[in-house]
Amino acid sequence: MIRMMPAAVLIAVAAHVFLGWIWSPLGAILAGFLVEKRGPLAGAICLAIGWGGLIIWSWMQAPQETQEMWRVVADLLGNLPPVVTVVATLLIAAILGSAGGWLGKGLRDLQTS
């Protein structure tokens, strides 16, 4: 069922854009449900790809503004390099996606038992 991962990423991105970031784990839940093994990993990859794509899209649309936002957030975190903002965002996405994938795997296990 790995071929369904693009659909899960698309749902995660659509939920993020249209409903807000808090709804993006819906795609990770779907990824965990569709992948037979390693549901948490599938969810983490799904959400990290989705959020990473949104980061790239933002940077392509407004590079100076996006870099300035990264710099300001990194300064607020303690005068860190701006790349820390991107890495932290992707790490949060992976953790949140892993939790969603774990939930999706649990729902799949409930369905099959």
N, C-alpha and C positions, 0 to 999 in steps of 0.2 A: 504493500500500500504506500510505498515511498513516493509513487508517482502522484499521489494526492497532496503532497507537501506544498506545491505552488498554490493550490486552492486555500490551504490553511494560512499561508503567508498573505495571500490576497485578502482573506477575511480579517486577519490581524491588522493589516494596514487600513482597510476600509473602516473597521471599527475605531481605530485610532483617529483617523481623519474626521469621520462623521459623528462619532459619539464621544470621543475623548480617549486619552491614553489609558484610562482605567479599564476600558472595555477591550483593549487589544489582546488580553489573554484568551479571549474567545477563540482566536486562531490557534493558540497553543493548546487549548483544551481539545480542539478538533484534531490537531496533529497527534496528540497523545492518544486520542481515541482511534485514529486511523492506522497508526503504526503498531504492528503486533508486538514488537519488543522495543525496549528503550524509549518508552513514552516520554519520560522527563527530558531526555536528550533531544528528542524530536521537538518538544515544546520550546526548549531553550534555543535551538537552532532556528525555529520558525520565528520567534519573536526577535531574536538578535538580527536576523536577516531583514525583517520588516522594519525595525527601528533604524537599522543601519541604512536601509534604502531611503528612509525619510530624512535622515541626517544628510546623506549625499544629495538628495533632491533639494533640501533647503540650502545647502552650500552652493549648488549649481544655480539656483534662482537668485540668490542674494549673497554672494561670497563675502563682501566686506561686512555686511550686517551680521551674518552668521558667525564669522570669525570674531567680531567684536563681542557678540553674546557669549561665545566660548571663553573669551578673555575675561570678561566681567565675572562670569560664574567661577572661573578658576581663581580669580583674585579674591572673591568672597570665600572660597574654600581654603584660603591661606596662602595666597601668592604663588600658586602652582602654575605649571605650564598649561596652556589652553588645551593641549591634547588630553589632559586628565579629564576634562569635561566629557569628551567623546568616549573615552575608555570607560568612565564611570557610568555613562548612560547605557552603553552596550552591556556592561556587567549587570546592571539593574535589569535590563531587558532579558538577559539570559537567566537570571535568578527567578524573575517573575514568570518567564516562559517555562522554566523547569517545574515550577509549582503548578502551572496550568496543565502541562503535559502529564504530571503525576495524577492530577484530577481526571484528565481524559482517560488515562490508563486504568484508573480505578473504575470509571464508568463503563469502560469496555469489559473489564473483569466481571462487573456486576451483570452485564448483559449476557455474557457467555456462561455464567454459572447458573 
